Amino acid sequence: MLYPAKEWKLIASENSDRKIVYFRFVLPWLCLITITSIIGTWLATSREQYSAAFVLRTIAILWTSVTAGLYTSAFVIAGIMGYQVGKKNYDRSFALMAYASGAAYLTIAFVTLFPFFNEMLVLAFYACYLYWKGITHLIMIEGQKKMMYGMFSFIIIVMFHLLMFFFFGKILTAIML
């Protein structure tokens, strides 16, 4: 995350499929965020008491929305990639989104551990920069096509993640009331 150009070249040289990327990169972050959420709830300095059901529902919404958002938006973005580059590569688009999201996962883990630092969530936008840098190395698009691909794919990623968060939030809230 600190040296994106170097790290994206290394990631581009790997030939990992989306299952490996999910289990080796995304899942450990989700586990860390789960642990920090639970500890952060216990350490909360406010007088508001969070029930175990509330914490479990929040964690379930996070896991399902992140996982579903990654997979569905990677599928759509692979289609855009096929249009822009000429061939679809679902694994590369998934890896681009998953690895670029590392900065957001780190920020979320920190803020869930220390909820009184909510303003630090703005640091999650570093993931946008990482995503932009990764397009060149993983998708191999430059210039005007990179700009179009970056804009459309970023809008799709945000849209799918928000839809998944809303959708699973409503469903899990109704189930776990």
trRosetta pair geometry for C-beta under 8 A, 3 or more apart (Angstrom, degrees):
i j d omega theta_ij theta_ji phi_ij phi_ji
1 4 7.1 7 -153 -76 30 78
1 7 7.1 -7 -39 16 28 171
1 102 5.7 -131 -76 102 120 125
1 103 5.7 142 -145 -72 129 91
1 106 7.6 -18 -76 -6 174 150
1 126 7.6 61 -173 135 109 127
1 130 6.7 -41 -133 -95 75 137
3 6 4.3 0 132 35 116 118
3 7 5.8 130 87 -20 74 96
4 7 5.7 -66 -138 45 29 106
4 8 5.8 29 166 -21 70 108
4 129 7.4 -136 -47 130 163 91
4 130 5.5 -155 -115 -122 129 71
4 133 4.2 53 139 107 137 161
4 134 7.2 -97 -176 -54 109 75
5 8 6.1 -54 -143 35 24 108
5 9 6.7 27 155 -20 59 105
5 133 6.4 -103 -71 -173 62 122
5 137 7.6 155 -148 -52 53 133
6 9 5.9 -56 -155 32 30 112
6 10 6.7 28 150 -16 63 106
7 10 5.5 -53 -151 36 37 113
7 11 6.3 36 151 -18 68 105
7 99 7.9 -174 140 172 114 130
8 11 5.5 -52 -143 40 36 112
8 12 6.1 41 154 -24 67 105
8 99 8.0 145 -102 115 71 143
8 133 5.9 -155 -34 131 149 95
8 134 4.9 -163 -118 -110 125 66
8 136 7.4 71 131 69 151 85
8 137 3.7 133 143 42 113 157
8 138 6.6 -101 -166 -33 99 89
9 12 5.6 -52 -146 35 30 113
9 13 6.6 30 153 -21 62 104
9 137 5.7 -113 -74 -139 49 136
10 13 5.9 -56 -153 31 31 110
10 14 7.1 34 149 -21 62 99
11 14 5.7 -50 -157 27 38 113
11 95 6.4 166 171 160 116 123
11 99 5.8 1 -123 -85 158 174
11 134 7.5 -23 74 -133 143 107
11 137 7.1 88 67 120 96 130
11 138 6.7 -34 109 -78 110 109
12 137 4.5 -121 -47 160 137 96
12 138 5.4 -144 -93 -87 91 57
14 95 8.0 -179 84 -144 113 152
16 20 4.3 -119 -165 85 104 129
16 21 5.3 124 122 -53 125 85
16 24 7.7 -83 -156 37 150 137
16 91 7.0 -175 101 -180 53 118
16 95 6.5 120 75 -94 101 129
17 20 5.5 96 57 11 67 101
17 21 7.3 -132 104 -2 34 93
17 91 4.9 -83 -134 -115 53 128
18 21 5.5 -56 -144 41 37 112
18 22 6.0 40 156 -24 69 105
18 71 7.6 103 164 -109 144 80
18 74 6.9 129 -116 132 138 161
18 90 6.6 -56 -35 131 132 92
18 91 5.2 -134 -38 -118 80 65
18 94 4.0 8 -110 98 110 164
18 95 7.1 -126 -97 -48 64 73
18 98 7.9 151 -144 -25 76 142
19 22 5.8 -52 -146 35 28 112
19 23 6.3 14 161 -7 64 110
20 23 6.2 -63 -141 45 27 100
20 24 5.7 3 168 1 67 119
21 24 6.5 -66 -130 50 20 95
21 25 5.4 -28 -175 27 62 121
21 26 6.8 54 135 -11 73 102
21 91 7.6 144 -5 -164 131 79
21 94 6.1 146 68 123 146 104
21 95 5.0 -138 -99 -99 157 77
21 98 5.1 124 153 69 119 160
21 99 7.4 -79 -157 -44 118 89
22 25 7.1 -66 -111 53 10 80
22 26 4.8 -38 -144 41 53 123
22 27 6.1 68 152 -30 67 98
22 67 7.7 65 -149 -129 124 89
22 70 7.5 144 -103 112 102 149
22 94 7.7 -44 -52 165 93 126
22 98 6.9 -116 -83 -114 55 149
23 26 7.7 -2 -35 51 16 84
23 27 5.2 0 -134 10 38 140
24 27 7.5 60 2 38 13 103
24 28 7.3 -13 173 -7 30 116
25 28 6.8 -74 -159 34 16 102
25 29 6.9 8 156 -12 57 112
25 98 5.6 99 96 150 131 119
25 99 6.5 -44 179 -85 160 68
25 102 7.3 -69 -178 -83 111 105
26 29 5.8 -65 -158 38 34 111
26 30 6.3 31 152 -19 70 108
26 66 7.3 175 -172 142 115 118
26 67 7.5 125 143 -96 139 72
26 70 6.7 -18 -119 -67 157 172
26 98 5.2 -80 -59 -147 109 112
26 101 7.7 32 -108 78 92 129
26 105 7.9 -160 -135 -81 56 151
27 30 5.6 -53 -144 36 34 112
27 31 6.4 36 156 -20 66 103
28 31 5.5 -52 -147 36 34 114
28 32 6.3 36 153 -20 66 103
29 32 5.6 -53 -148 36 33 112
29 33 6.2 32 153 -18 66 105
29 102 7.0 -139 -85 -124 146 62
29 105 3.9 -14 -172 -178 136 148
29 106 7.8 -74 -135 -54 112 56
29 109 7.2 -113 -163 -49 76 125
30 33 5.6 -51 -144 38 32 111
30 34 6.4 39 152 -24 63 103
30 62 7.1 162 -142 128 92 105
30 63 5.7 87 -168 -108 132 81
30 66 6.5 -175 -94 76 115 149
30 67 7.9 13 -82 -54 156 96
30 105 7.8 -73 -57 -137 50 121
31 34 5.5 -51 -151 32 32 116
31 35 6.5 29 153 -16 64 104
32 35 5.8 -55 -149 38 33 109
32 36 6.2 25 155 -13 67 109
32 105 7.6 81 68 162 118 105
32 109 5.1 -9 127 -117 106 137
33 36 5.8 -55 -140 43 31 107
33 37 6.1 40 155 -28 64 105
33 62 6.5 -136 122 153 134 150
33 105 6.5 -100 -52 -161 121 81
33 108 5.5 3 -120 114 122 110
33 109 4.9 -104 -89 -86 67 78
33 112 6.0 86 -161 28 73 153
34 37 5.7 -53 -149 30 27 114
34 38 6.7 22 155 -15 62 104
34 59 5.2 66 -122 -141 89 123
34 62 7.7 -176 -77 79 75 136
34 63 7.7 23 -72 -61 115 110
35 38 6.0 -57 -152 35 31 107
35 39 6.3 22 155 -10 66 109
36 39 5.7 -56 -140 45 34 107
36 40 5.6 39 158 -24 68 112
36 109 4.7 115 16 -164 159 71
36 110 7.5 -51 -173 -64 155 16
36 112 4.5 102 116 90 101 104
36 113 3.9 -64 -162 -61 105 90
37 40 5.8 -55 -139 40 24 112
37 41 6.4 29 157 -23 60 105
37 55 6.5 148 139 -158 106 94
37 58 6.6 -168 -171 106 141 121
37 59 5.9 171 83 -80 156 97
37 62 7.8 -160 -60 3 155 158
37 112 4.3 -44 -84 175 64 134
38 41 5.8 -53 -151 30 28 112
38 42 6.8 24 152 -14 61 106
38 55 6.2 84 -102 179 68 139
38 59 7.9 9 -53 -66 88 137
39 42 5.7 -59 -154 38 35 110
39 43 6.1 19 154 -9 69 114
39 113 5.9 3 87 -128 111 78
40 43 5.7 -63 -138 46 31 104
40 44 6.6 61 154 -58 63 82
40 112 4.6 -164 14 152 157 58
40 113 4.6 -139 -70 -124 106 19
40 114 6.5 -105 -121 -33 106 21
40 115 5.3 118 173 -36 115 94
41 44 5.8 -20 -156 -19 32 116
41 50 4.8 -87 -156 58 115 141
41 55 5.3 -42 -56 -97 170 125
43 113 7.5 22 46 179 141 58
43 114 7.7 -49 102 -100 134 52
44 48 7.0 -61 134 67 140 85
44 50 7.1 92 12 -6 153 115
44 115 5.6 0 -108 35 91 138
45 116 6.4 6 27 -52 118 133
50 54 4.9 -121 -170 80 86 132
50 55 5.7 92 138 -52 121 94
51 54 4.6 103 56 0 79 100
51 55 7.3 -148 95 -1 45 84
52 55 5.8 -55 -150 39 36 110
52 56 6.1 34 153 -17 68 109
53 56 5.8 -55 -143 41 30 110
53 57 6.1 31 157 -20 65 108
53 176 5.9 170 -172 163 98 104
54 57 5.8 -55 -146 37 27 110
54 58 6.3 28 155 -20 63 107
55 58 5.8 -55 -149 36 30 112
55 59 6.4 27 154 -16 64 108
56 59 5.8 -57 -147 39 31 110
56 60 6.1 31 155 -20 66 108
56 176 6.8 -155 98 -157 105 148
57 60 5.7 -54 -144 38 30 112
57 61 6.3 32 156 -20 64 105
57 172 5.5 152 -152 140 84 110
57 173 6.3 79 -171 -92 136 58
57 176 4.6 -174 -89 88 108 149
58 61 5.8 -54 -149 35 28 111
58 62 6.4 30 152 -20 63 106
59 62 5.6 -53 -149 35 32 114
59 63 6.3 29 156 -17 66 106
60 63 5.9 -54 -144 38 30 108
60 64 6.2 17 163 -8 66 111
60 168 7.7 -145 132 161 81 113
60 172 5.1 175 107 -148 122 148
60 176 7.2 142 41 -36 151 152
61 64 6.3 -63 -141 44 25 101
61 65 5.7 15 166 -12 65 117
61 165 6.7 64 168 -150 102 66
61 168 5.4 151 -136 115 67 103
61 169 4.9 49 -136 -92 131 70
61 172 5.4 -150 -72 55 83 148
61 173 7.9 26 -73 -45 127 83
62 65 6.3 -64 -137 42 19 102
62 66 6.0 13 168 -14 62 114
63 66 6.3 -62 -143 39 20 104
63 67 6.1 11 164 -11 60 116
64 67 6.0 -61 -141 43 26 106
64 68 5.8 16 166 -8 66 115
64 164 7.2 -156 127 170 76 103
64 168 4.3 180 102 -150 125 155
64 172 7.1 163 30 -47 146 135
65 68 6.1 -57 -133 47 25 103
65 69 5.6 29 163 -22 63 116
65 161 6.6 79 161 -163 98 65
65 164 4.1 141 -144 123 72 99
65 165 4.1 64 -150 -83 153 59
65 167 7.8 147 -103 56 92 83
65 168 4.9 -148 -64 44 84 134
65 169 7.2 16 -60 -40 134 85
66 69 5.8 -58 -139 40 22 112
66 70 6.2 25 160 -21 61 107
66 161 7.5 21 -107 -135 47 100
66 164 7.9 179 -34 111 18 138
67 70 6.0 -55 -149 33 26 109
67 71 6.5 13 160 -8 62 110
68 71 6.1 -61 -144 43 30 104
68 72 5.9 15 166 -8 68 114
68 164 4.5 173 90 -139 112 134
68 168 6.9 154 26 -44 144 134
69 72 6.4 -61 -134 44 22 99
69 73 5.8 8 173 -5 63 117
69 157 7.5 74 168 -166 101 63
69 160 5.0 139 -144 123 74 93
69 161 3.8 61 -152 -99 147 65
69 163 7.9 146 -101 61 92 77
69 164 4.2 -136 -62 31 88 150
69 165 7.4 12 -57 -36 134 80
70 73 6.6 -68 -140 45 17 98
70 74 5.9 17 163 -20 60 116
70 94 6.6 71 165 -146 96 85
70 97 5.9 165 -139 113 80 128
70 98 6.1 54 -147 -79 132 85
70 101 7.7 -84 -96 -5 110 159
71 74 5.9 -58 -143 36 24 111
71 75 6.5 27 157 -23 61 106
71 94 7.3 14 -107 -115 49 116
72 75 5.7 -52 -152 30 32 114
72 76 6.7 26 154 -12 65 104
72 160 5.2 -169 95 -161 109 134
72 164 7.1 164 33 -66 134 125
73 76 5.6 -53 -147 40 39 109
73 77 5.9 37 155 -19 70 109
73 97 6.6 139 98 -116 113 163
73 153 8.0 104 170 -168 102 74
73 156 5.5 146 -146 133 96 93
73 157 4.7 98 176 -107 152 56
73 159 7.9 143 -102 66 114 76
73 160 3.9 -170 -66 50 103 154
73 161 6.9 -24 -30 -40 145 78
74 77 5.7 -55 -139 42 30 110
74 78 6.2 39 156 -28 64 102
74 90 6.2 83 142 -166 102 73
74 93 4.7 146 -157 112 77 100
74 94 3.9 41 -148 -83 154 73
74 97 5.6 -126 -80 22 95 141
75 78 5.8 -50 -151 28 27 113
75 79 7.1 29 148 -18 58 101
75 90 6.4 9 -104 -130 56 110
76 79 5.6 -53 -162 30 37 114
76 80 6.9 36 144 -16 67 100
76 156 5.3 -147 106 -178 132 141
76 160 7.1 -180 22 -59 139 141
77 80 5.3 -47 -151 35 42 113
77 81 6.2 48 148 -23 68 101
77 93 4.4 169 100 -168 110 135
77 96 8.0 -123 129 67 148 126
77 97 7.2 143 32 -47 160 125
77 153 4.6 63 -125 -132 111 105
77 156 6.0 171 -69 87 86 141
77 157 7.2 21 -59 -61 132 90
78 81 5.3 -49 -147 35 35 117
78 82 6.5 43 150 -25 63 99
78 88 4.6 64 161 -164 96 98
78 89 6.3 -145 -137 67 99 34
78 90 4.3 -12 -93 -90 160 61
78 92 7.9 122 -107 60 92 81
78 93 4.5 -140 -70 16 76 149
78 94 7.9 -7 -55 -31 115 79
79 82 5.5 -47 -152 29 33 115
79 83 6.8 32 150 -15 62 102
79 88 6.4 -2 -87 -108 37 121
80 83 5.6 -56 -155 37 36 112
80 84 6.1 25 152 -12 71 110
80 149 6.4 142 139 -133 117 78
80 152 5.8 -180 -141 110 151 128
80 153 5.9 -159 75 -75 153 90
80 156 7.4 -163 -23 -6 143 157
81 84 5.8 -60 -139 45 32 104
81 85 5.4 -10 175 17 72 116
81 87 7.7 -32 128 90 93 46
81 88 6.0 109 81 -124 99 52
81 89 6.3 -80 120 35 146 77
81 92 7.5 163 -168 84 169 114
81 93 5.7 -139 -20 -69 145 122
81 139 5.8 -121 -126 -141 117 112
81 149 7.2 65 -94 -142 64 124
82 85 6.9 -60 -112 55 18 82
82 86 7.0 -48 -166 128 50 9
82 87 6.0 -45 -121 166 72 12
82 88 3.8 -19 -67 -62 114 81
84 139 7.9 21 90 167 131 122
84 141 6.0 -1 142 -105 130 139
84 145 5.4 132 -166 -172 109 111
84 148 7.1 174 -108 91 124 111
84 149 5.1 27 -96 -81 172 114
85 139 6.6 -144 -52 175 142 85
85 140 6.8 86 -125 75 132 91
85 141 6.3 -103 -75 -73 101 100
85 145 8.0 121 -70 161 65 141
89 92 4.0 26 120 21 120 116
89 93 6.4 142 91 -16 71 86
89 139 7.8 -179 56 -117 121 65
90 93 6.0 -59 -146 40 30 107
90 94 6.2 30 156 -19 66 110
91 94 5.8 -58 -147 39 28 111
91 95 6.2 28 155 -19 65 108
92 95 5.6 -53 -143 38 31 111
92 96 6.3 37 155 -24 64 103
92 138 5.0 164 -173 170 99 99
92 139 6.3 142 139 -83 125 60
93 96 5.6 -47 -147 31 32 115
93 97 6.6 26 156 -12 63 105
93 138 7.9 151 -79 133 34 123
93 139 7.2 57 -86 -87 72 106
93 153 7.8 -134 -148 -141 109 134
94 97 6.1 -61 -151 40 30 105
94 98 6.0 24 157 -17 68 113
95 98 5.8 -57 -137 41 29 109
95 99 5.9 16 170 -8 67 112
95 138 6.2 -162 90 -141 108 143
96 99 6.7 -63 -140 43 18 99
96 100 6.0 13 164 -14 59 118
96 131 6.7 81 162 -141 93 73
96 134 4.8 155 -142 130 87 129
96 135 6.9 68 -151 -82 140 51
96 138 4.6 -170 -77 81 103 155
96 139 6.5 9 -70 -38 153 100
97 100 6.0 -62 -140 41 24 108
97 101 6.2 26 160 -25 62 112
97 131 7.2 26 -107 -116 50 110
97 157 6.2 -175 -125 -118 120 128
98 101 5.9 -63 -155 32 25 112
98 102 7.9 53 145 -47 56 81
99 102 5.8 -15 -171 -22 44 115
99 130 7.3 -132 122 153 78 124
99 134 6.7 148 84 -108 113 152
100 103 7.5 -40 170 17 50 99
100 127 5.2 98 149 -170 80 78
100 128 7.9 74 169 -86 120 14
100 130 4.2 166 -140 107 76 103
100 131 3.8 77 -167 -74 158 71
100 134 5.4 -115 -68 9 111 146
101 104 4.9 -54 -164 42 68 115
101 105 5.9 72 137 -26 85 99
101 127 5.3 35 -113 -145 38 135
102 105 5.6 -53 -145 35 33 112
102 106 6.3 34 156 -19 66 104
102 127 7.2 161 49 -107 49 95
102 130 7.2 -98 45 138 93 171
103 106 5.8 -52 -148 35 31 112
103 107 6.4 31 153 -17 63 107
103 123 7.1 -125 167 144 101 82
103 124 6.4 148 121 -141 86 43
103 126 4.1 -114 168 87 156 106
103 127 4.4 -161 61 -64 105 73
103 130 5.9 161 -5 -9 126 140
104 107 5.7 -55 -148 39 32 111
104 108 6.2 32 154 -19 66 107
104 124 4.0 60 -118 -155 75 99
104 126 7.9 -171 -54 59 62 77
104 127 4.3 -15 -32 -40 100 148
105 108 5.8 -54 -145 38 30 110
105 109 6.3 33 155 -21 64 105
106 109 5.8 -53 -149 34 29 112
106 110 6.5 28 154 -17 63 106
107 110 5.8 -56 -150 36 32 110
107 111 6.2 22 157 -12 67 110
107 120 6.3 -163 -156 133 95 92
107 121 6.0 115 152 -128 121 44
107 123 4.7 178 -105 84 129 100
107 124 4.2 -133 63 -69 153 81
107 126 7.8 145 -41 30 131 108
108 111 5.9 -59 -141 43 30 105
108 112 6.0 26 160 -17 67 109
108 121 7.5 50 -86 -120 60 88
108 124 6.8 56 -44 -92 81 127
109 112 6.1 -57 -142 39 25 106
109 113 6.4 25 156 -18 61 109
110 113 5.8 -62 -153 37 28 110
110 114 6.4 -26 166 32 67 102
110 117 7.0 -57 138 88 96 136
110 120 6.4 -75 106 115 123 144
111 114 6.6 -74 -132 68 28 70
111 115 6.7 64 167 -111 66 41
111 117 5.8 -128 -115 87 70 89
111 118 6.0 83 -156 -108 118 43
111 120 5.6 -169 -79 72 101 105
111 121 5.6 23 -70 -69 162 84
112 115 6.8 16 -141 -76 29 79
114 117 4.7 33 112 11 109 115
115 118 6.6 15 179 -58 58 89
117 120 4.5 11 151 -2 102 123
118 121 6.0 -18 180 -12 57 113
119 122 6.6 -15 168 -3 60 109
120 123 5.5 -17 175 5 72 117
121 124 5.5 -19 -177 -1 62 118
122 125 6.1 -25 178 3 57 114
123 126 5.8 -9 176 -9 64 113
124 127 5.8 -16 172 1 64 115
125 128 5.2 -22 -174 11 67 116
125 129 7.5 68 137 -12 69 92
126 129 5.4 -47 -161 34 50 114
126 130 6.4 51 142 -19 72 103
127 130 5.4 -52 -146 39 36 113
127 131 6.2 43 152 -25 67 103
128 131 5.6 -51 -149 34 30 114
128 132 6.4 33 151 -21 63 105
128 154 6.9 51 -134 -133 94 130
129 132 5.6 -52 -150 34 32 113
129 133 6.5 28 154 -15 65 106
130 133 5.8 -56 -148 39 32 109
130 134 6.1 31 154 -22 65 111
131 134 5.7 -60 -147 37 28 112
131 135 6.9 45 154 -38 62 92
131 150 7.5 130 126 -141 99 91
131 154 6.8 121 118 -93 148 98
131 157 7.9 -115 -136 18 156 170
132 135 6.1 -39 -160 6 31 114
132 150 5.8 43 -115 -137 78 135
133 136 6.7 -55 -175 25 41 107
133 137 7.4 12 145 2 69 111
134 137 5.8 -71 -151 48 46 101
134 138 5.2 7 169 6 87 118
134 139 7.7 78 130 -1 72 93
135 138 6.9 -68 -124 51 18 87
135 139 5.0 -33 -162 37 61 122
135 141 5.8 -52 160 55 100 101
135 146 5.5 125 123 -148 133 96
135 149 6.3 145 -155 103 133 121
135 150 5.7 -70 -55 -80 164 95
135 153 8.0 155 -101 50 119 148
136 139 7.5 -5 -47 55 7 81
136 140 7.1 44 -180 -109 39 30
136 141 7.0 -105 -101 63 44 53
136 142 6.4 57 -124 -87 91 74
136 146 6.7 9 -77 -119 76 140
137 140 7.4 -5 -179 -71 12 62
139 149 6.7 -178 132 153 156 153
141 145 4.8 -116 -168 112 109 106
141 146 4.5 157 119 -82 95 73
141 149 5.2 51 100 18 166 156
142 145 6.9 48 65 55 39 99
142 146 5.4 -20 -149 -31 14 126
143 146 5.9 122 53 13 31 102
143 147 7.4 -60 138 -5 40 97
144 147 5.6 -51 -153 32 37 114
144 148 6.5 32 153 -14 68 104
145 148 5.8 -55 -147 40 34 108
145 149 5.9 34 155 -18 68 110
146 149 5.7 -55 -139 42 28 110
146 150 5.8 31 159 -23 64 111
147 150 5.9 -56 -144 37 23 112
147 151 6.4 20 159 -16 61 108
148 151 6.1 -57 -146 37 27 107
148 152 6.2 14 163 -7 65 112
149 152 6.3 -64 -143 45 24 102
149 153 5.7 14 166 -11 65 118
150 153 6.2 -60 -134 43 20 103
150 154 5.9 20 165 -20 61 113
151 154 6.1 -61 -146 36 21 108
151 155 6.5 20 158 -16 61 108
152 155 5.9 -57 -150 36 30 110
152 156 6.3 28 154 -18 65 108
153 156 5.5 -55 -147 38 34 113
153 157 6.2 38 154 -23 67 104
154 157 5.7 -50 -145 33 32 113
154 158 6.4 28 157 -14 64 105
155 158 6.1 -57 -148 40 28 107
155 159 6.0 28 155 -19 64 113
156 159 5.7 -58 -142 40 28 112
156 160 6.1 23 162 -15 66 109
157 160 6.2 -59 -144 39 24 105
157 161 6.2 19 160 -14 63 111
158 161 6.0 -60 -144 40 26 107
158 162 6.1 23 160 -15 64 111
159 162 6.1 -61 -147 40 25 107
159 163 6.2 24 157 -17 64 111
160 163 5.6 -56 -143 40 30 111
160 164 6.1 29 158 -18 66 108
161 164 5.8 -54 -143 39 29 109
161 165 6.2 31 156 -20 64 107
162 165 5.6 -53 -144 37 30 112
162 166 6.2 28 157 -16 65 108
163 166 5.8 -57 -145 40 28 109
163 167 5.8 26 158 -18 66 112
164 167 5.7 -54 -135 41 28 110
164 168 5.8 13 170 -2 66 112
165 168 6.6 -59 -134 48 19 96
165 169 5.7 28 159 -27 58 117
166 169 5.6 -59 -142 36 21 116
166 170 6.4 19 161 -18 61 106
167 170 6.2 -60 -155 33 24 105
167 171 6.5 14 155 -10 62 111
168 171 5.6 -55 -140 43 36 110
168 172 5.6 26 165 -11 72 112
169 172 6.3 -60 -136 44 21 101
169 173 5.9 23 162 -20 61 113
170 173 5.9 -57 -142 37 23 111
170 174 6.4 22 158 -17 61 109
171 174 6.0 -62 -153 37 27 108
171 175 6.3 19 154 -14 65 111
172 175 5.5 -54 -139 41 35 110
172 176 5.6 5 170 4 71 116
173 176 6.5 -67 -128 51 21 90
173 177 6.6 50 163 -61 59 90
174 177 6.4 -28 -153 -17 24 114
